[in-house]
């Protein structure tokens, strides 16, 4: 149980239960499935043009391959703890791995888009619980002084996998077929199910839990609200947001359903999601910060490949390679942070991580149309290094004052907030990019007139260079088109700079927020759950 010492600092009682097997065997068992699932949230992104072409679908129709997965994934995430009480966590984990693996096979063999979307829904349902289950198992299997290392391993999976996903997906699609981005899950899923069955076990408090009544109303409201929210975020920019009656409707449904869901869950005796966990200060602060991490991580991951491909002309695989060094930085820092937790106040680690993340993001405000690849790679390595200092202590500190019985429920909410932050980040960045480019283009175009000496000079130079190839009228028209193209590209660059500046400000705002955490000590001084 959590207690307060004379200084008002939380202390953690030692865990009573220990797994029968080496905790690292347990960790590998759950992380195999988790990495497989997290990869599938982003691995299909670059394959969409190939999927739409192969299955005779439009690009907009093909985006349902991503959206359907995210919706079903979001619905299952917060319900993980509740389902665990009915069938047991180990059994639920194995069932989810099997569903995910079989759905992957169906995705690869899909003869048309309808079958593929149905298979992706099943994939999302199977994969939704894998992240919170892995987090819960790791927190419980390791003693308090080793949980930092456990969360470092978990962080490598959930942070690094989405970064390398587009690169891996692009390479597989270019060299083999888009179907193999799903088929590669089959041997991994089989091994994960075998290891989970062999090494994972339910602790006594889960075995002794008695399932109550099924909260049908709560589940229905949650499914409706999260589905409508995901649709709003994914389709908003395509439909011009609130100019579309569809987006107005999905927004209303999302807001109304989620408000009623919160009220219902607070007053029903056996809720599907125990929202009272937000009364825990550390958990409440942690969910806000992990949502911010999702915004920055997924938002920047969406912006950079788009910038490299549309403005600098990078192929899909090369743009993915330019972004993937973030994973190298994350792996290095997570190994370091796993050793620092327990020796350094986790709040200072989080502050350093957000400050460094803000700095690395701010470096991208210096981009232009002539940057070298190193101008992208170096900030990405710094960004990945910062992510380890954010993710590991943030996760352990957020869960640090929760009892074991609360962790399953809390892990589902925590992971949902990270994913929701990611969806919000992608939606916000794509919207601000489109609107910002229009605004900057209007400003730049206003200065591109015949009364501007710089415009006159550029126009004359371009026109004169074309006169040897075409007549005066054609050269004049081509010169205007060339300048217009330059204006459009420069406006887009300025919009990207604005977006990176906003992400950097969000990181810097998160720095002092770390002091809202209650300082917690456990074992050898590490932050831990009990």
Long-range contacts (C-beta under 8 A, 24 or more apart in sequence): 1-403, 1-530, 2-401, 2-403, 2-520, 2-530, 9-518, 9-519, 9-520, 9-521, 10-400, 10-401, 10-518, 10-519, 10-520, 10-521, 11-520, 11-521, 11-522, 12-144, 12-400, 12-401, 12-520, 12-521, 12-522, 12-523, 12-528, 12-529, 12-530, 13-530, 14-143, 14-144, 14-523, 14-530, 15-140, 15-143, 15-144, 15-404, 15-530, 17-140, 17-203, 17-204, 17-205, 17-404, 18-141, 18-143, 19-140, 19-141, 19-199, 19-201, 20-201, 21-199, 21-201, 23-141, 23-142, 23-146, 23-150, 25-195, 25-199, 26-137, 26-138, 26-141, 26-199, 26-200, 27-137, 27-138, 27-141, 27-142, 27-150, 27-153, 28-195, 29-192, 29-195, 29-196, 29-198, 29-199, 29-200, 30-93, 30-130, 30-133, 30-134, 30-137, 30-138, 30-196, 30-200, 31-134, 31-153, 31-154, 31-157, 32-188, 32-191, 32-192, 32-195, 33-93, 33-96, 33-97, 33-100, 33-130, 33-134, 33-188, 33-189, 33-192, 33-193, 33-196, 34-130, 34-131, 34-134, 34-154, 34-157, 34-158, 35-157, 35-161, 36-100, 36-130, 36-185, 36-188, 36-189, 36-192, 37-100, 37-127, 37-130, 37-131, 38-131, 38-157, 38-158, 38-161, 38-162, 38-165, 39-161, 39-162, 39-164, 39-165, 39-168, 40-69, 40-104, 40-123, 40-127, 40-165, 40-182, 40-185, 41-69, 41-70, 41-73, 41-162, 41-165, 41-419, 42-161, 42-162, 42-165, 42-166, 42-169, 42-301, 43-165, 43-166, 43-168, 43-169, 43-172, 43-181, 44-69, 44-169, 44-178, 44-181, 45-165, 45-166, 45-169, 46-166, 46-169, 46-170, 46-173, 46-316, 46-320, 47-169, 47-170, 47-172, 47-173, 47-178, 47-181, 50-173, 50-177, 50-178, 51-113, 51-116, 51-178, 54-178, 55-110, 55-112, 55-113, 55-116, 56-113, 57-113, 60-238, 61-113, 62-113, 63-234, 63-238, 64-113, 64-117, 65-113, 65-116, 65-117, 65-120, 66-234, 67-230, 67-231, 67-234, 67-235, 68-117, 68-120, 68-121, 68-124, 69-120, 69-121, 69-123, 69-124, 69-127, 70-124, 70-230, 70-234, 70-419, 70-423, 71-121, 71-124, 71-226, 71-227, 71-230, 71-231, 72-120, 72-121, 72-122, 72-123, 72-124, 72-125, 72-128, 73-124, 73-125, 73-127, 73-128, 73-419, 74-128, 74-226, 74-227, 74-229, 74-230, 74-416, 74-419, 74-420, 75-125, 75-128, 75-222, 75-223, 75-226, 75-227, 76-124, 76-125, 76-127, 76-128, 76-129, 77-128, 77-129, 77-131, 77-132, 77-412, 77-413, 77-415, 77-416, 77-419, 78-222, 78-272, 78-273, 78-412, 78-413, 78-416, 79-219, 79-222, 79-272, 79-273, 79-412, 80-128, 80-129, 80-132, 80-133, 80-408, 80-409, 80-411, 80-412, 81-132, 81-273, 81-274, 81-408, 81-409, 81-410, 81-411, 81-412, 82-215, 82-271, 82-272, 82-273, 82-409, 83-129, 84-133, 84-206, 84-408, 85-206, 85-209, 85-210, 85-211, 85-212, 86-211, 88-202, 88-206, 88-207, 89-133, 89-136, 89-137, 89-200, 89-202, 89-206, 89-408, 90-196, 90-197, 90-200, 90-201, 90-202, 92-129, 92-133, 93-129, 93-130, 93-133, 93-137, 93-196, 93-200, 94-193, 94-196, 94-197, 95-126, 96-126, 96-127, 96-128, 96-129, 96-130, 96-133, 97-126, 97-130, 97-189, 97-192, 97-193, 97-196, 98-126, 98-189, 98-193, 99-123, 99-125, 99-126, 100-126, 100-127, 100-130, 100-185, 100-189, 101-126, 101-185, 101-186, 101-189, 101-190, 101-193, 104-182, 104-183, 104-185, 104-186, 104-189, 105-182, 105-183, 105-185, 105-186, 107-179, 107-182, 108-179, 108-180, 108-182, 108-183, 109-179, 129-412, 131-158, 131-411, 131-415, 132-408, 132-411, 132-412, 132-414, 132-415, 133-408, 133-411, 135-395, 135-399, 135-407, 135-411, 135-414, 135-415, 136-407, 136-408, 136-411, 137-200, 139-399, 139-407, 139-411, 139-528, 139-529, 140-203, 140-404, 140-407, 140-529, 143-523, 144-522, 144-523, 144-524, 144-526, 144-528, 144-530, 145-342, 145-522, 145-523, 145-524, 145-525, 145-526, 145-528, 146-526, 147-341, 147-396, 147-526, 147-527, 147-528, 147-529, 148-337, 148-338, 148-339, 148-340, 148-341, 148-342, 148-392, 148-393, 148-396, 148-526, 148-527, 149-338, 149-339, 151-338, 151-341, 151-391, 151-392, 151-395, 151-396, 152-334, 152-335, 152-337, 152-338, 152-388, 152-392, 153-334, 153-338, 154-395, 155-330, 155-334, 155-387, 155-388, 155-391, 155-392, 155-395, 156-330, 156-331, 156-334, 158-391, 158-415, 158-418, 159-297, 159-327, 159-330, 159-334, 159-387, 159-388, 159-391, 160-327, 160-330, 160-331, 160-384, 162-297, 162-298, 162-301, 163-301, 163-323, 163-324, 163-326, 163-327, 163-330, 163-384, 164-324, 164-327, 166-301, 166-305, 166-316, 166-320, 166-323, 167-317, 167-320, 167-321, 167-323, 167-324, 170-316, 170-317, 170-320, 171-317, 171-320, 174-316, 174-317, 203-404, 205-404, 205-405, 206-408, 209-405, 212-269, 212-270, 213-270, 215-268, 215-270, 215-271, 215-272, 217-264, 217-268, 218-261, 218-264, 218-265, 218-268, 218-271, 218-272, 218-273, 219-272, 221-257, 221-258, 221-260, 221-261, 221-264, 222-257, 222-258, 222-261, 222-272, 222-273, 224-253, 224-257, 225-253, 225-254, 225-256, 225-257, 225-258, 225-261, 226-254, 226-258, 228-253, 228-254, 228-257, 229-254, 229-258, 229-420, 230-423, 233-423, 233-424, 233-426, 233-427, 234-423, 234-427, 236-427, 236-431, 237-427, 237-430, 237-431, 237-434, 241-431, 273-409, 273-412, 273-413, 274-406, 274-409, 277-402, 277-406, 277-409, 277-410, 277-413, 280-401, 280-402, 281-401, 281-516, 281-517, 281-518, 282-397, 282-398, 282-399, 282-400, 282-401, 282-517, 282-518, 282-520, 283-398, 283-399, 283-401, 283-402, 283-410, 283-414, 285-398, 285-513, 285-516, 285-517, 286-394, 286-395, 286-397, 286-398, 286-399, 286-414, 286-517, 287-398, 287-413, 287-414, 287-417, 288-417, 288-513, 289-350, 289-390, 289-394, 289-398, 289-510, 289-513, 289-514, 290-394, 290-395, 290-398, 290-414, 290-417, 290-418, 290-421, 291-417, 291-418, 291-420, 291-421, 291-424, 292-421, 292-506, 292-507, 292-510, 293-387, 293-390, 293-391, 293-394, 293-418, 293-421, 294-417, 294-418, 294-419, 294-420, 294-421, 294-422, 294-423, 294-424, 294-425, 295-421, 295-422, 295-424, 295-425, 295-428, 295-503, 295-506, 296-357, 296-361, 296-425, 296-503, 296-506, 296-507, 297-387, 297-422, 297-425, 298-421, 298-422, 298-423, 298-425, 298-426, 299-422, 299-425, 299-426, 299-428, 299-429, 299-499, 299-503, 300-361, 300-364, 300-383, 300-429, 300-500, 300-503, 302-425, 302-426, 302-429, 302-430, 303-429, 303-433, 303-496, 303-499, 303-500, 304-364, 304-376, 304-380, 306-433, 307-367, 307-496, 308-376, 310-492, 311-369, 311-489, 311-492, 311-493, 311-496, 312-369, 312-371, 322-373, 322-376, 322-377, 322-380, 323-376, 323-380, 324-380, 325-377, 325-380, 325-381, 325-384, 326-380, 326-381, 326-383, 326-384, 326-387, 327-384, 328-381, 328-384, 329-380, 329-381, 329-382, 329-383, 329-384, 329-385, 329-386, 329-387, 329-388, 330-384, 330-385, 330-387, 330-388, 330-391, 331-384, 331-388, 332-384, 332-385, 332-388, 333-384, 333-385, 333-386, 333-387, 333-388, 333-389, 334-388, 334-391, 334-392, 336-388, 337-388, 337-389, 337-392, 337-393, 338-392, 341-392, 341-393, 341-396, 341-526, 341-527, 342-523, 342-524, 342-525, 342-526, 342-527, 343-525, 345-519, 346-393, 346-394, 346-396, 346-397, 346-517, 346-527, 347-393, 347-397, 347-514, 347-515, 347-517, 347-519, 348-514, 349-389, 349-392, 349-393, 350-389, 350-390, 350-393, 350-394, 350-397, 350-514, 350-517, 351-511, 351-512, 351-514, 351-515, 352-389, 353-386, 353-387, 353-388, 353-389, 353-390, 353-391, 353-393, 353-394, 354-386, 354-390, 354-507, 354-508, 354-510, 354-511, 354-514, 355-386, 355-507, 355-508, 355-511, 356-382, 356-385, 356-386, 356-389, 357-383, 357-386, 357-387, 357-390, 357-507, 358-504, 358-505, 358-506, 358-507, 358-508, 358-511, 359-386, 359-504, 360-386, 361-500, 361-503, 361-504, 361-507, 362-500, 362-501, 362-504, 364-496, 364-497, 364-500, 365-497, 365-500, 365-501, 365-504, 367-493, 367-496, 367-497, 367-500, 368-493, 369-489, 369-490, 369-493, 393-527, 396-526, 396-527, 396-528, 396-529, 397-517, 397-520, 397-527, 399-529, 400-520, 400-522, 400-527, 400-528, 400-529, 401-518, 401-520, 401-529, 402-529, 403-529, 403-530, 404-529, 404-530, 407-529, 429-499, 429-503, 432-495, 432-498, 432-499, 432-502, 433-492, 433-495, 433-496, 433-499, 434-495, 435-495, 436-494, 436-495, 436-498, 436-499, 437-488, 437-491, 437-492, 437-494, 437-495, 438-491, 439-495, 440-490, 440-491, 440-492, 440-494, 440-495, 441-487, 441-488, 441-491, 443-491, 444-487, 444-490, 444-491, 445-484, 445-487, 448-483, 448-484, 448-487, 455-483, 458-483, 459-483
